[in-house]
Amino acid sequence: MFEDGHTHHKAYSGPAIPVENGMHVHYYDFYTTEDNGHQHRVRGVDQPAPGNK
């Protein structure tokens, strides 16, 4: 992923978190590379997906 001069790499998500209707989500939290003297922290929850993995 590349955005506004920053590279997003080696991003890991947490374990599956069960949600309704047999779906699950993952929490993620990572930093971009440092470019032009700054970096970005990216964190959140991804879109629900089927199953439990």
mmCIF entry with sequence, helices, sheets and N, C-alpha, C, O atoms, coordinates in Angstrom:
data_MODEL
# 
_entry.id   MODEL 
# 
_entity.id                         1 
_entity.type                       polymer 
_entity.pdbx_number_of_molecules   1 
# 
_entity_poly.entity_id                      1 
_entity_poly.type                           'polypeptide(L)' 
_entity_poly.nstd_linkage                   no 
_entity_poly.nstd_monomer                   no 
_entity_poly.pdbx_seq_one_letter_code       MFEDGHTHHKAYSGPAIPVENGMHVHYYDFYTTEDNGHQHRVRGVDQPAPGNK 
_entity_poly.pdbx_seq_one_letter_code_can   MFEDGHTHHKAYSGPAIPVENGMHVHYYDFYTTEDNGHQHRVRGVDQPAPGNK 
_entity_poly.pdbx_strand_id                 A 
# 
loop_
_entity_poly_seq.entity_id 
_entity_poly_seq.num 
_entity_poly_seq.mon_id 
_entity_poly_seq.hetero 
1 1  MET n 
1 2  PHE n 
1 3  GLU n 
1 4  ASP n 
1 5  GLY n 
1 6  HIS n 
1 7  THR n 
1 8  HIS n 
1 9  HIS n 
1 10 LYS n 
1 11 ALA n 
1 12 TYR n 
1 13 SER n 
1 14 GLY n 
1 15 PRO n 
1 16 ALA n 
1 17 ILE n 
1 18 PRO n 
1 19 VAL n 
1 20 GLU n 
1 21 ASN n 
1 22 GLY n 
1 23 MET n 
1 24 HIS n 
1 25 VAL n 
1 26 HIS n 
1 27 TYR n 
1 28 TYR n 
1 29 ASP n 
1 30 PHE n 
1 31 TYR n 
1 32 THR n 
1 33 THR n 
1 34 GLU n 
1 35 ASP n 
1 36 ASN n 
1 37 GLY n 
1 38 HIS n 
1 39 GLN n 
1 40 HIS n 
1 41 ARG n 
1 42 VAL n 
1 43 ARG n 
1 44 GLY n 
1 45 VAL n 
1 46 ASP n 
1 47 GLN n 
1 48 PRO n 
1 49 ALA n 
1 50 PRO n 
1 51 GLY n 
1 52 ASN n 
1 53 LYS n 
# 
_struct_asym.id          A 
_struct_asym.entity_id   1 
# 
loop_
_struct_sheet.id 
_struct_sheet.type 
_struct_sheet.number_strands 
_struct_sheet.details 
AA1 ? 2 ? 
AA2 ? 3 ? 
AA3 ? 2 ? 
# 
loop_
_struct_sheet_order.sheet_id 
_struct_sheet_order.range_id_1 
_struct_sheet_order.range_id_2 
_struct_sheet_order.offset 
_struct_sheet_order.sense 
AA1 1 2 ? anti-parallel 
AA2 1 2 ? anti-parallel 
AA2 2 3 ? anti-parallel 
AA3 1 2 ? anti-parallel 
# 
loop_
_struct_sheet_range.sheet_id 
_struct_sheet_range.id 
_struct_sheet_range.beg_label_comp_id 
_struct_sheet_range.beg_label_asym_id 
_struct_sheet_range.beg_label_seq_id 
_struct_sheet_range.pdbx_beg_PDB_ins_code 
_struct_sheet_range.end_label_comp_id 
_struct_sheet_range.end_label_asym_id 
_struct_sheet_range.end_label_seq_id 
_struct_sheet_range.pdbx_end_PDB_ins_code 
_struct_sheet_range.beg_auth_comp_id 
_struct_sheet_range.beg_auth_asym_id 
_struct_sheet_range.beg_auth_seq_id 
_struct_sheet_range.end_auth_comp_id 
_struct_sheet_range.end_auth_asym_id 
_struct_sheet_range.end_auth_seq_id 
AA1 1 PHE A 2  ? GLU A 3  ? PHE A 2  GLU A 3  
AA1 2 HIS A 6  ? THR A 7  ? HIS A 6  THR A 7  
AA2 1 ILE A 17 ? VAL A 19 ? ILE A 17 VAL A 19 
AA2 2 MET A 23 ? VAL A 25 ? MET A 23 VAL A 25 
AA2 3 ALA A 49 ? PRO A 50 ? ALA A 49 PRO A 50 
AA3 1 TYR A 27 ? TYR A 31 ? TYR A 27 TYR A 31 
AA3 2 ARG A 41 ? VAL A 45 ? ARG A 41 VAL A 45 
# 
loop_
_atom_site.group_PDB 
_atom_site.id 
_atom_site.type_symbol 
_atom_site.label_atom_id 
_atom_site.label_alt_id 
_atom_site.label_comp_id 
_atom_site.label_asym_id 
_atom_site.label_entity_id 
_atom_site.label_seq_id 
_atom_site.pdbx_PDB_ins_code 
_atom_site.Cartn_x 
_atom_site.Cartn_y 
_atom_site.Cartn_z 
_atom_site.occupancy 
_atom_site.B_iso_or_equiv 
_atom_site.pdbx_formal_charge 
_atom_site.auth_seq_id 
_atom_site.auth_comp_id 
_atom_site.auth_asym_id 
_atom_site.auth_atom_id 
_atom_site.pdbx_PDB_model_num 
ATOM 1   N N  . MET A 1 1  ? 0.855   -1.169  0.000  1.00 0.00 ? 1  MET A N  1 
ATOM 2   C CA . MET A 1 1  ? 0.000   0.000   0.000  1.00 0.00 ? 1  MET A CA 1 
ATOM 3   C C  . MET A 1 1  ? 0.901   1.232   0.000  1.00 0.00 ? 1  MET A C  1 
ATOM 4   O O  . MET A 1 1  ? 1.905   1.265   0.712  1.00 0.00 ? 1  MET A O  1 
ATOM 5   N N  . PHE A 1 2  ? 0.556   2.229   -0.781 1.00 0.00 ? 2  PHE A N  1 
ATOM 6   C CA . PHE A 1 2  ? 1.356   3.441   -0.889 1.00 0.00 ? 2  PHE A CA 1 
ATOM 7   C C  . PHE A 1 2  ? 0.412   4.629   -0.895 1.00 0.00 ? 2  PHE A C  1 
ATOM 8   O O  . PHE A 1 2  ? -0.550  4.657   -1.663 1.00 0.00 ? 2  PHE A O  1 
ATOM 9   N N  . GLU A 1 3  ? 0.678   5.608   -0.046 1.00 0.00 ? 3  GLU A N  1 
ATOM 10  C CA . GLU A 1 3  ? -0.222  6.753   0.022  1.00 0.00 ? 3  GLU A CA 1 
ATOM 11  C C  . GLU A 1 3  ? 0.552   8.001   0.410  1.00 0.00 ? 3  GLU A C  1 
ATOM 12  O O  . GLU A 1 3  ? 1.247   8.003   1.426  1.00 0.00 ? 3  GLU A O  1 
ATOM 13  N N  . ASP A 1 4  ? 0.448   9.043   -0.367 1.00 0.00 ? 4  ASP A N  1 
ATOM 14  C CA . ASP A 1 4  ? 1.033   10.345  -0.060 1.00 0.00 ? 4  ASP A CA 1 
ATOM 15  C C  . ASP A 1 4  ? 2.503   10.245  0.338  1.00 0.00 ? 4  ASP A C  1 
ATOM 16  O O  . ASP A 1 4  ? 2.929   10.873  1.308  1.00 0.00 ? 4  ASP A O  1 
ATOM 17  N N  . GLY A 1 5  ? 3.283   9.452   -0.411 1.00 0.00 ? 5  GLY A N  1 
ATOM 18  C CA . GLY A 1 5  ? 4.707   9.351   -0.140 1.00 0.00 ? 5  GLY A CA 1 
ATOM 19  C C  . GLY A 1 5  ? 5.096   8.355   0.927  1.00 0.00 ? 5  GLY A C  1 
ATOM 20  O O  . GLY A 1 5  ? 6.284   8.196   1.204  1.00 0.00 ? 5  GLY A O  1 
ATOM 21  N N  . HIS A 1 6  ? 4.137   7.676   1.538  1.00 0.00 ? 6  HIS A N  1 
ATOM 22  C CA . HIS A 1 6  ? 4.429   6.725   2.602  1.00 0.00 ? 6  HIS A CA 1 
ATOM 23  C C  . HIS A 1 6  ? 4.187   5.298   2.123  1.00 0.00 ? 6  HIS A C  1 
ATOM 24  O O  . HIS A 1 6  ? 3.281   5.036   1.331  1.00 0.00 ? 6  HIS A O  1 
ATOM 25  N N  . THR A 1 7  ? 5.005   4.393   2.615  1.00 0.00 ? 7  THR A N  1 
ATOM 26  C CA . THR A 1 7  ? 4.820   2.978   2.330  1.00 0.00 ? 7  THR A CA 1 
ATOM 27  C C  . THR A 1 7  ? 4.291   2.298   3.580  1.00 0.00 ? 7  THR A C  1 
ATOM 28  O O  . THR A 1 7  ? 4.811   2.506   4.677  1.00 0.00 ? 7  THR A O  1 
ATOM 29  N N  . HIS A 1 8  ? 3.266   1.491   3.415  1.00 0.00 ? 8  HIS A N  1 
ATOM 30  C CA . HIS A 1 8  ? 2.690   0.727   4.520  1.00 0.00 ? 8  HIS A CA 1 
ATOM 31  C C  . HIS A 1 8  ? 3.149   -0.707  4.313  1.00 0.00 ? 8  HIS A C  1 
ATOM 32  O O  . HIS A 1 8  ? 2.821   -1.322  3.299  1.00 0.00 ? 8  HIS A O  1 
ATOM 33  N N  . HIS A 1 9  ? 3.892   -1.237  5.247  1.00 0.00 ? 9  HIS A N  1 
ATOM 34  C CA . HIS A 1 9  ? 4.413   -2.587  5.071  1.00 0.00 ? 9  HIS A CA 1 
ATOM 35  C C  . HIS A 1 9  ? 4.473   -3.317  6.403  1.00 0.00 ? 9  HIS A C  1 
ATOM 36  O O  . HIS A 1 9  ? 4.435   -2.701  7.468  1.00 0.00 ? 9  HIS A O  1 
ATOM 37  N N  . LYS A 1 10 ? 4.565   -4.636  6.326  1.00 0.00 ? 10 LYS A N  1 
ATOM 38  C CA . LYS A 1 10 ? 4.646   -5.485  7.512  1.00 0.00 ? 10 LYS A CA 1 
ATOM 39  C C  . LYS A 1 10 ? 3.559   -5.144  8.518  1.00 0.00 ? 10 LYS A C  1 
ATOM 40  O O  . LYS A 1 10 ? 3.836   -4.994  9.708  1.00 0.00 ? 10 LYS A O  1 
ATOM 41  N N  . ALA A 1 11 ? 2.345   -5.024  8.056  1.00 0.00 ? 11 ALA A N  1 
ATOM 42  C CA . ALA A 1 11 ? 1.223   -4.769  8.942  1.00 0.00 ? 11 ALA A CA 1 
ATOM 43  C C  . ALA A 1 11 ? 0.635   -6.107  9.374  1.00 0.00 ? 11 ALA A C  1 
ATOM 44  O O  . ALA A 1 11 ? 0.358   -6.968  8.539  1.00 0.00 ? 11 ALA A O  1 
ATOM 45  N N  . TYR A 1 12 ? 0.448   -6.276  10.665 1.00 0.00 ? 12 TYR A N  1 
ATOM 46  C CA . TYR A 1 12 ? -0.107  -7.506  11.198 1.00 0.00 ? 12 TYR A CA 1 
ATOM 47  C C  . TYR A 1 12 ? -1.445  -7.213  11.861 1.00 0.00 ? 12 TYR A C  1 
ATOM 48  O O  . TYR A 1 12 ? -1.643  -6.145  12.439 1.00 0.00 ? 12 TYR A O  1 
ATOM 49  N N  . SER A 1 13 ? -2.348  -8.159  11.772 1.00 0.00 ? 13 SER A N  1 
ATOM 50  C CA . SER A 1 13 ? -3.633  -8.004  12.442 1.00 0.00 ? 13 SER A CA 1 
ATOM 51  C C  . SER A 1 13 ? -3.693  -8.955  13.624 1.00 0.00 ? 13 SER A C  1 
ATOM 52  O O  . SER A 1 13 ? -2.929  -9.917  13.708 1.00 0.00 ? 13 SER A O  1 
ATOM 53  N N  . GLY A 1 14 ? -4.596  -8.677  14.518 1.00 0.00 ? 14 GLY A N  1 
ATOM 54  C CA . GLY A 1 14 ? -4.793  -9.524  15.685 1.00 0.00 ? 14 GLY A CA 1 
ATOM 55  C C  . GLY A 1 14 ? -5.626  -10.745 15.341 1.00 0.00 ? 14 GLY A C  1 
ATOM 56  O O  . GLY A 1 14 ? -5.982  -10.949 14.180 1.00 0.00 ? 14 GLY A O  1 
ATOM 57  N N  . PRO A 1 15 ? -5.937  -11.552 16.334 1.00 0.00 ? 15 PRO A N  1 
ATOM 58  C CA . PRO A 1 15 ? -6.738  -12.753 16.107 1.00 0.00 ? 15 PRO A CA 1 
ATOM 59  C C  . PRO A 1 15 ? -8.165  -12.404 15.683 1.00 0.00 ? 15 PRO A C  1 
ATOM 60  O O  . PRO A 1 15 ? -8.623  -11.275 15.862 1.00 0.00 ? 15 PRO A O  1 
ATOM 61  N N  . ALA A 1 16 ? -8.847  -13.384 15.125 1.00 0.00 ? 16 ALA A N  1 
ATOM 62  C CA . ALA A 1 16 ? -10.236 -13.193 14.697 1.00 0.00 ? 16 ALA A CA 1 
ATOM 63  C C  . ALA A 1 16 ? -11.104 -12.853 15.904 1.00 0.00 ? 16 ALA A C  1 
ATOM 64  O O  . ALA A 1 16 ? -10.970 -13.456 16.969 1.00 0.00 ? 16 ALA A O  1 
ATOM 65  N N  . ILE A 1 17 ? -11.989 -11.886 15.726 1.00 0.00 ? 17 ILE A N  1 
ATOM 66  C CA . ILE A 1 17 ? -12.952 -11.485 16.759 1.00 0.00 ? 17 ILE A CA 1 
ATOM 67  C C  . ILE A 1 17 ? -14.341 -11.812 16.219 1.00 0.00 ? 17 ILE A C  1 
ATOM 68  O O  . ILE A 1 17 ? -14.793 -11.175 15.268 1.00 0.00 ? 17 ILE A O  1 
ATOM 69  N N  . PRO A 1 18 ? -15.026 -12.792 16.806 1.00 0.00 ? 18 PRO A N  1 
ATOM 70  C CA . PRO A 1 18 ? -16.357 -13.161 16.307 1.00 0.00 ? 18 PRO A CA 1 
ATOM 71  C C  . PRO A 1 18 ? -17.344 -12.002 16.437 1.00 0.00 ? 18 PRO A C  1 
ATOM 72  O O  . PRO A 1 18 ? -17.373 -11.301 17.449 1.00 0.00 ? 18 PRO A O  1 
ATOM 73  N N  . VAL A 1 19 ? -18.142 -11.818 15.403 1.00 0.00 ? 19 VAL A N  1 
ATOM 74  C CA . VAL A 1 19 ? -19.245 -10.850 15.428 1.00 0.00 ? 19 VAL A CA 1 
ATOM 75  C C  . VAL A 1 19 ? -20.503 -11.584 14.974 1.00 0.00 ? 19 VAL A C  1 
ATOM 76  O O  . VAL A 1 19 ? -20.455 -12.790 14.735 1.00 0.00 ? 19 VAL A O  1 
ATOM 77  N N  . GLU A 1 20 ? -21.599 -10.898 14.855 1.00 0.00 ? 20 GLU A N  1 
ATOM 78  C CA . GLU A 1 20 ? -22.878 -11.554 14.538 1.00 0.00 ? 20 GLU A CA 1 
ATOM 79  C C  . GLU A 1 20 ? -22.899 -12.239 13.173 1.00 0.00 ? 20 GLU A C  1 
ATOM 80  O O  . GLU A 1 20 ? -22.066 -11.963 12.310 1.00 0.00 ? 20 GLU A O  1 
ATOM 81  N N  . ASN A 1 21 ? -23.853 -13.124 12.997 1.00 0.00 ? 21 ASN A N  1 
ATOM 82  C CA . ASN A 1 21 ? -24.123 -13.820 11.730 1.00 0.00 ? 21 ASN A CA 1 
ATOM 83  C C  . ASN A 1 21 ? -22.976 -14.700 11.239 1.00 0.00 ? 21 ASN A C  1 
ATOM 84  O O  . ASN A 1 21 ? -22.792 -14.862 10.033 1.00 0.00 ? 21 ASN A O  1 
ATOM 85  N N  . GLY A 1 22 ? -22.190 -15.277 12.183 1.00 0.00 ? 22 GLY A N  1 
ATOM 86  C CA . GLY A 1 22 ? -21.114 -16.173 11.782 1.00 0.00 ? 22 GLY A CA 1 
ATOM 87  C C  . GLY A 1 22 ? -19.946 -15.484 11.100 1.00 0.00 ? 22 GLY A C  1 
ATOM 88  O O  . GLY A 1 22 ? -19.178 -16.128 10.386 1.00 0.00 ? 22 GLY A O  1 
ATOM 89  N N  . MET A 1 23 ? -19.805 -14.197 11.310 1.00 0.00 ? 23 MET A N  1 
ATOM 90  C CA . MET A 1 23 ? -18.729 -13.417 10.703 1.00 0.00 ? 23 MET A CA 1 
ATOM 91  C C  . MET A 1 23 ? -17.650 -13.139 11.756 1.00 0.00 ? 23 MET A C  1 
ATOM 92  O O  . MET A 1 23 ? -17.832 -13.426 12.939 1.00 0.00 ? 23 MET A O  1 
ATOM 93  N N  . HIS A 1 24 ? -16.517 -12.572 11.301 1.00 0.00 ? 24 HIS A N  1 
ATOM 94  C CA . HIS A 1 24 ? -15.457 -12.163 12.212 1.00 0.00 ? 24 HIS A CA 1 
ATOM 95  C C  . HIS A 1 24 ? -14.753 -10.926 11.656 1.00 0.00 ? 24 HIS A C  1 
ATOM 96  O O  . HIS A 1 24 ? -14.868 -10.610 10.471 1.00 0.00 ? 24 HIS A O  1 
ATOM 97  N N  . VAL A 1 25 ? -14.026 -10.234 12.529 1.00 0.00 ? 25 VAL A N  1 
ATOM 98  C CA . VAL A 1 25 ? -13.229 -9.071  12.140 1.00 0.00 ? 25 VAL A CA 1 
ATOM 99  C C  . VAL A 1 25 ? -11.839 -9.226  12.757 1.00 0.00 ? 25 VAL A C  1 
ATOM 100 O O  . VAL A 1 25 ? -11.622 -10.093 13.605 1.00 0.00 ? 25 VAL A O  1 
ATOM 101 N N  . HIS A 1 26 ? -10.899 -8.378  12.326 1.00 0.00 ? 26 HIS A N  1 
ATOM 102 C CA . HIS A 1 26 ? -9.556  -8.326  12.901 1.00 0.00 ? 26 HIS A CA 1 
ATOM 103 C C  . HIS A 1 26 ? -9.231  -6.881  13.243 1.00 0.00 ? 26 HIS A C  1 
ATOM 104 O O  . HIS A 1 26 ? -9.596  -5.968  12.502 1.00 0.00 ? 26 HIS A O  1 
ATOM 105 N N  . TYR A 1 27 ? -8.545  -6.669  14.367 1.00 0.00 ? 27 TYR A N  1 
ATOM 106 C CA . TYR A 1 27 ? -8.036  -5.364  14.744 1.00 0.00 ? 27 TYR A CA 1 
ATOM 107 C C  . TYR A 1 27 ? -6.633  -5.231  14.152 1.00 0.00 ? 27 TYR A C  1 
ATOM 108 O O  . TYR A 1 27 ? -5.875  -6.201  14.153 1.00 0.00 ? 27 TYR A O  1 
ATOM 109 N N  . TYR A 1 28 ? -6.279  -4.063  13.654 1.00 0.00 ? 28 TYR A N  1 
ATOM 110 C CA . TYR A 1 28 ? -4.931  -3.841  13.131 1.00 0.00 ? 28 TYR A CA 1 
ATOM 111 C C  . TYR A 1 28 ? -4.374  -2.526  13.672 1.00 0.00 ? 28 TYR A C  1 
ATOM 112 O O  . TYR A 1 28 ? -5.128  -1.606  13.989 1.00 0.00 ? 28 TYR A O  1 
ATOM 113 N N  . ASP A 1 29 ? -3.054  -2.449  13.774 1.00 0.00 ? 29 ASP A N  1 
ATOM 114 C CA . ASP A 1 29 ? -2.391  -1.277  14.325 1.00 0.00 ? 29 ASP A CA 1 
ATOM 115 C C  . ASP A 1 29 ? -0.943  -1.286  13.822 1.00 0.00 ? 29 ASP A C  1 
ATOM 116 O O  . ASP A 1 29 ? -0.171  -2.171  14.191 1.00 0.00 ? 29 ASP A O  1 
ATOM 117 N N  . PHE A 1 30 ? -0.567  -0.315  12.988 1.00 0.00 ? 30 PHE A N  1 
ATOM 118 C CA . PHE A 1 30 ? 0.794   -0.251  12.459 1.00 0.00 ? 30 PHE A CA 1 
ATOM 119 C C  . PHE A 1 30 ? 1.150   1.171   12.063 1.00 0.00 ? 30 PHE A C  1 
ATOM 120 O O  . PHE A 1 30 ? 0.291   2.050   12.007 1.00 0.00 ? 30 PHE A O  1 
ATOM 121 N N  . TYR A 1 31 ? 2.424   1.381   11.790 1.00 0.00 ? 31 TYR A N  1 
ATOM 122 C CA . TYR A 1 31 ? 2.925   2.681   11.358 1.00 0.00 ? 31 TYR A CA 1 
ATOM 123 C C  . TYR A 1 31 ? 3.425   2.600   9.921  1.00 0.00 ? 31 TYR A C  1 
ATOM 124 O O  . TYR A 1 31 ? 3.872   1.547   9.465  1.00 0.00 ? 31 TYR A O  1 
ATOM 125 N N  . THR A 1 32 ? 3.344   3.717   9.219  1.00 0.00 ? 32 THR A N  1 
ATOM 126 C CA . THR A 1 32 ? 3.921   3.801   7.878  1.00 0.00 ? 32 THR A CA 1 
ATOM 127 C C  . THR A 1 32 ? 5.410   4.076   8.021  1.00 0.00 ? 32 THR A C  1 
ATOM 128 O O  . THR A 1 32 ? 5.909   4.284   9.127  1.00 0.00 ? 32 THR A O  1 
ATOM 129 N N  . THR A 1 33 ? 6.114   4.076   6.897  1.00 0.00 ? 33 THR A N  1 
ATOM 130 C CA . THR A 1 33 ? 7.498   4.522   6.897  1.00 0.00 ? 33 THR A CA 1 
ATOM 131 C C  . THR A 1 33 ? 7.527   6.011   7.217  1.00 0.00 ? 33 THR A C  1 
ATOM 132 O O  . THR A 1 33 ? 6.522   6.708   7.073  1.00 0.00 ? 33 THR A O  1 
ATOM 133 N N  . GLU A 1 34 ? 8.689   6.490   7.652  1.00 0.00 ? 34 GLU A N  1 
ATOM 134 C CA . GLU A 1 34 ? 8.837   7.917   7.904  1.00 0.00 ? 34 GLU A CA 1 
ATOM 135 C C  . GLU A 1 34 ? 9.348   8.575   6.635  1.00 0.00 ? 34 GLU A C  1 
ATOM 136 O O  . GLU A 1 34 ? 10.422  8.230   6.140  1.00 0.00 ? 34 GLU A O  1 
ATOM 137 N N  . ASP A 1 35 ? 8.587   9.515   6.109  1.00 0.00 ? 35 ASP A N  1 
ATOM 138 C CA . ASP A 1 35 ? 8.949   10.256  4.897  1.00 0.00 ? 35 ASP A CA 1 
ATOM 139 C C  . ASP A 1 35 ? 8.649   11.725  5.124  1.00 0.00 ? 35 ASP A C  1 
ATOM 140 O O  . ASP A 1 35 ? 7.659   12.073  5.767  1.00 0.00 ? 35 ASP A O  1 
ATOM 141 N N  . ASN A 1 36 ? 9.495   12.576  4.600  1.00 0.00 ? 36 ASN A N  1 
ATOM 142 C CA . ASN A 1 36 ? 9.328   14.030  4.748  1.00 0.00 ? 36 ASN A CA 1 
ATOM 143 C C  . ASN A 1 36 ? 9.204   14.425  6.224  1.00 0.00 ? 36 ASN A C  1 
ATOM 144 O O  . ASN A 1 36 ? 8.478   15.360  6.564  1.00 0.00 ? 36 ASN A O  1 
ATOM 145 N N  . GLY A 1 37 ? 9.923   13.702  7.098  1.00 0.00 ? 37 GLY A N  1 
ATOM 146 C CA . GLY A 1 37 ? 9.958   14.060  8.510  1.00 0.00 ? 37 GLY A CA 1 
ATOM 147 C C  . GLY A 1 37 ? 8.775   13.628  9.353  1.00 0.00 ? 37 GLY A C  1 
ATOM 148 O O  . GLY A 1 37 ? 8.655   14.058  10.500 1.00 0.00 ? 37 GLY A O  1 
ATOM 149 N N  . HIS A 1 38 ? 7.903   12.793  8.821  1.00 0.00 ? 38 HIS A N  1 
ATOM 150 C CA . HIS A 1 38 ? 6.786   12.328  9.637  1.00 0.00 ? 38 HIS A CA 1 
ATOM 151 C C  . HIS A 1 38 ? 6.320   10.948  9.185  1.00 0.00 ? 38 HIS A C  1 
ATOM 152 O O  . HIS A 1 38 ? 6.685   10.475  8.109  1.00 0.00 ? 38 HIS A O  1 
ATOM 153 N N  . GLN A 1 39 ? 5.510   10.313  10.024 1.00 0.00 ? 39 GLN A N  1 
ATOM 154 C CA . GLN A 1 39 ? 4.911   9.028   9.694  1.00 0.00 ? 39 GLN A CA 1 
ATOM 155 C C  . GLN A 1 39 ? 3.473   9.022   10.189 1.00 0.00 ? 39 GLN A C  1 
ATOM 156 O O  . GLN A 1 39 ? 3.054   9.931   10.906 1.00 0.00 ? 39 GLN A O  1 
ATOM 157 N N  . HIS A 1 40 ? 2.726   8.011   9.813  1.00 0.00 ? 40 HIS A N  1 
ATOM 158 C CA . HIS A 1 40 ? 1.326   7.901   10.203 1.00 0.00 ? 40 HIS A CA 1 
ATOM 159 C C  . HIS A 1 40 ? 1.095   6.602   10.948 1.00 0.00 ? 40 HIS A C  1 
ATOM 160 O O  . HIS A 1 40 ? 1.676   5.570   10.611 1.00 0.00 ? 40 HIS A O  1 
ATOM 161 N N  . ARG A 1 41 ? 0.241   6.655   11.966 1.00 0.00 ? 41 ARG A N  1 
ATOM 162 C CA . ARG A 1 41 ? -0.210  5.454   12.643 1.00 0.00 ? 41 ARG A CA 1 
ATOM 163 C C  . ARG A 1 41 ? -1.545  5.075   12.003 1.00 0.00 ? 41 ARG A C  1 
ATOM 164 O O  . ARG A 1 41 ? -2.433  5.915   11.855 1.00 0.00 ? 41 ARG A O  1 
ATOM 165 N N  . VAL A 1 42 ? -1.675  3.812   11.630 1.00 0.00 ? 42 VAL A N  1 
ATOM 166 C CA . VAL A 1 42 ? -2.899  3.320   10.991 1.00 0.00 ? 42 VAL A CA 1 
ATOM 167 C C  . VAL A 1 42 ? -3.464  2.240   11.902 1.00 0.00 ? 42 VAL A C  1 
ATOM 168 O O  . VAL A 1 42 ? -2.787  1.257   12.203 1.00 0.00 ? 42 VAL A O  1 
ATOM 169 N N  . ARG A 1 43 ? -4.709  2.423   12.340 1.00 0.00 ? 43 ARG A N  1 
ATOM 170 C CA . ARG A 1 43 ? -5.309  1.421   13.215 1.00 0.00 ? 43 ARG A CA 1 
ATOM 171 C C  . ARG A 1 43 ? -6.815  1.397   13.041 1.00 0.00 ? 43 ARG A C  1 
ATOM 172 O O  . ARG A 1 43 ? -7.430  2.390   12.652 1.00 0.00 ? 43 ARG A O  1 
ATOM 173 N N  . GLY A 1 44 ? -7.391  0.257   13.331 1.00 0.00 ? 44 GLY A N  1 
ATOM 174 C CA . GLY A 1 44 ? -8.831  0.127   13.199 1.00 0.00 ? 44 GLY A CA 1 
ATOM 175 C C  . GLY A 1 44 ? -9.247  -1.325  13.161 1.00 0.00 ? 44 GLY A C  1 
ATOM 176 O O  . GLY A 1 44 ? -8.507  -2.212  13.586 1.00 0.00 ? 44 GLY A O  1 
ATOM 177 N N  . VAL A 1 45 ? -10.432 -1.554  12.650 1.00 0.00 ? 45 VAL A N  1 
ATOM 178 C CA . VAL A 1 45 ? -11.003 -2.893  12.523 1.00 0.00 ? 45 VAL A CA 1 
ATOM 179 C C  . VAL A 1 45 ? -11.375 -3.087  11.066 1.00 0.00 ? 45 VAL A C  1 
ATOM 180 O O  . VAL A 1 45 ? -11.966 -2.198  10.453 1.00 0.00 ? 45 VAL A O  1 
ATOM 181 N N  . ASP A 1 46 ? -11.037 -4.237  10.508 1.00 0.00 ? 46 ASP A N  1 
ATOM 182 C CA . ASP A 1 46 ? -11.351 -4.481  9.099  1.00 0.00 ? 46 ASP A CA 1 
ATOM 183 C C  . ASP A 1 46 ? -12.822 -4.843  8.906  1.00 0.00 ? 46 ASP A C  1 
ATOM 184 O O  . ASP A 1 46 ? -13.573 -4.952  9.875  1.00 0.00 ? 46 ASP A O  1 
ATOM 185 N N  . GLN A 1 47 ? -13.217 -5.024  7.684  1.00 0.00 ? 47 GLN A N  1 
ATOM 186 C CA . GLN A 1 47 ? -14.599 -5.368  7.341  1.00 0.00 ? 47 GLN A CA 1 
ATOM 187 C C  . GLN A 1 47 ? -14.922 -6.807  7.767  1.00 0.00 ? 47 GLN A C  1 
ATOM 188 O O  . GLN A 1 47 ? -14.051 -7.674  7.694  1.00 0.00 ? 47 GLN A O  1 
ATOM 189 N N  . PRO A 1 48 ? -16.155 -7.072  8.209  1.00 0.00 ? 48 PRO A N  1 
ATOM 190 C CA . PRO A 1 48 ? -16.543 -8.430  8.587  1.00 0.00 ? 48 PRO A CA 1 
ATOM 191 C C  . PRO A 1 48 ? -16.361 -9.402  7.415  1.00 0.00 ? 48 PRO A C  1 
ATOM 192 O O  . PRO A 1 48 ? -16.611 -9.071  6.256  1.00 0.00 ? 48 PRO A O  1 
ATOM 193 N N  . ALA A 1 49 ? -15.916 -10.612 7.766  1.00 0.00 ? 49 ALA A N  1 
ATOM 194 C CA . ALA A 1 49 ? -15.715 -11.679 6.777  1.00 0.00 ? 49 ALA A CA 1 
ATOM 195 C C  . ALA A 1 49 ? -16.332 -12.966 7.325  1.00 0.00 ? 49 ALA A C  1 
ATOM 196 O O  . ALA A 1 49 ? -16.455 -13.116 8.541  1.00 0.00 ? 49 ALA A O  1 
ATOM 197 N N  . PRO A 1 50 ? -16.718 -13.889 6.456  1.00 0.00 ? 50 PRO A N  1 
ATOM 198 C CA . PRO A 1 50 ? -17.320 -15.134 6.922  1.00 0.00 ? 50 PRO A CA 1 
ATOM 199 C C  . PRO A 1 50 ? -16.334 -16.015 7.682  1.00 0.00 ? 50 PRO A C  1 
ATOM 200 O O  . PRO A 1 50 ? -15.129 -15.964 7.439  1.00 0.00 ? 50 PRO A O  1 
ATOM 201 N N  . GLY A 1 51 ? -16.847 -16.809 8.586  1.00 0.00 ? 51 GLY A N  1 
ATOM 202 C CA . GLY A 1 51 ? -16.041 -17.796 9.296  1.00 0.00 ? 51 GLY A CA 1 
ATOM 203 C C  . GLY A 1 51 ? -15.443 -17.273 10.585 1.00 0.00 ? 51 GLY A C  1 
ATOM 204 O O  . GLY A 1 51 ? -15.844 -16.226 11.095 1.00 0.00 ? 51 GLY A O  1 
ATOM 205 N N  . ASN A 1 52 ? -14.469 -18.024 11.111 1.00 0.00 ? 52 ASN A N  1 
ATOM 206 C CA . ASN A 1 52 ? -13.890 -17.665 12.393 1.00 0.00 ? 52 ASN A CA 1 
ATOM 207 C C  . ASN A 1 52 ? -12.369 -17.542 12.343 1.00 0.00 ? 52 ASN A C  1 
ATOM 208 O O  . ASN A 1 52 ? -11.724 -17.598 13.390 1.00 0.00 ? 52 ASN A O  1 
ATOM 209 N N  . LYS A 1 53 ? -11.777 -17.377 11.158 1.00 0.00 ? 53 LYS A N  1 
ATOM 210 C CA . LYS A 1 53 ? -10.313 -17.252 11.047 1.00 0.00 ? 53 LYS A CA 1 
ATOM 211 C C  . LYS A 1 53 ? -9.943  -15.995 10.319 1.00 0.00 ? 53 LYS A C  1 
ATOM 212 O O  . LYS A 1 53 ? -8.758  -15.718 10.128 1.00 0.00 ? 53 LYS A O  1 
# 
